[in-house]
Amino acid sequence: MNLLTGSIPRSFGKLMKLQVVSLWGNAFKGAISDDFGNCSELIFFDVSNNFLTDNIPRSCEASRAIVMEQQFSGCNS
């Protein structure tokens, strides 16, 4: 847990070789960009325990990534 704030940068979606996203337990707000679907090498995607307002984009669900998306819609414990 780092208590990072703001939105998750869209530019992460330009990192085609990105394999792991572990941003759990912070204070990120807003939606997750569809651009993450461009990360064809993504194998783990954890954004749980933030203040995100939307679900994981379908473009990410289609990847082989293990997706952790608990506690959306402003919920944080």
Backbone torsions as a table, in degrees:
resi	resn	phi	psi	omega
1	MET	NA	127.2	-178.2
2	ASN	-117.8	-12.7	-176.1
3	LEU	59.6	39.2	173.9
4	LEU	-70.5	147.1	-176.8
5	THR	-125.3	174.5	179.6
6	GLY	94.7	-157.3	178.0
7	SER	-104.0	159.6	176.7
8	ILE	-74.4	122.6	-174.5
9	PRO	-58.6	132.1	176.5
10	ARG	-62.6	-27.2	-176.4
11	SER	-62.4	-20.3	175.5
12	PHE	-57.4	-32.1	-179.2
13	GLY	-67.7	-12.0	178.1
14	LYS	-90.1	-4.8	-179.5
15	LEU	-88.5	82.4	-172.4
16	MET	-59.0	-26.4	-178.3
17	LYS	-95.8	4.6	-179.8
18	LEU	-59.2	129.6	-178.3
19	GLN	-114.4	-32.2	-176.2
20	VAL	-131.5	128.9	172.3
21	VAL	-122.6	114.1	179.0
22	SER	-127.3	92.0	-176.9
23	LEU	-119.6	24.4	-177.4
24	TRP	-67.0	154.7	171.6
25	GLY	67.7	37.3	177.1
26	ASN	-118.4	-158.3	179.1
27	ALA	-126.4	37.5	176.9
28	PHE	-67.4	143.8	179.4
29	LYS	-125.6	163.2	175.7
30	GLY	94.0	-163.7	-176.9
31	ALA	-99.4	161.4	175.3
32	ILE	-91.1	130.7	-176.7
33	SER	-67.5	141.9	172.9
34	ASP	-62.1	-18.1	-178.2
35	ASP	-59.6	-22.2	177.7
36	PHE	-62.2	-21.7	177.2
37	GLY	-65.2	-16.9	177.9
38	ASN	-76.8	-13.2	-176.8
39	CYS	-84.1	79.8	-173.1
40	SER	-67.1	-16.0	-179.3
41	GLU	-94.8	-0.6	-174.8
42	LEU	-62.0	126.2	179.3
43	ILE	-120.0	-15.4	179.1
44	PHE	-146.4	128.7	-176.0
45	PHE	-139.2	103.8	-176.9
46	ASP	-124.2	110.7	176.9
47	VAL	-124.5	25.6	-178.5
48	SER	-68.5	161.0	177.4
49	ASN	58.0	50.3	171.9
50	ASN	-127.7	-167.5	178.4
51	PHE	-113.7	43.7	-176.5
52	LEU	-76.8	147.4	-171.9
53	THR	-106.5	4.5	-176.7
54	ASP	-144.6	169.9	178.2
55	ASN	-82.7	171.5	174.2
56	ILE	-61.6	131.2	178.3
57	PRO	-60.6	146.6	178.9
58	ARG	-55.8	-32.6	-179.6
59	SER	-61.3	-30.5	177.9
60	CYS	-80.4	-36.4	-178.4
61	GLU	-64.9	-25.6	-179.3
62	ALA	-75.5	-15.6	179.7
63	SER	-76.8	177.3	179.0
64	ARG	-89.6	13.2	-175.8
65	ALA	-71.0	143.7	167.4
66	ILE	-80.0	118.6	-172.5
67	VAL	-109.1	125.7	175.7
68	MET	-112.0	116.2	-173.6
69	GLU	-135.5	34.5	-176.4
70	GLN	-71.4	149.6	171.7
71	GLN	63.3	60.5	171.8
72	PHE	-87.2	-173.0	176.5
73	SER	59.4	42.8	173.2
74	GLY	80.6	3.5	-179.7
75	CYS	-85.2	138.1	176.6
76	ASN	-153.6	132.3	-179.4
77	SER	-108.6	NA	NA
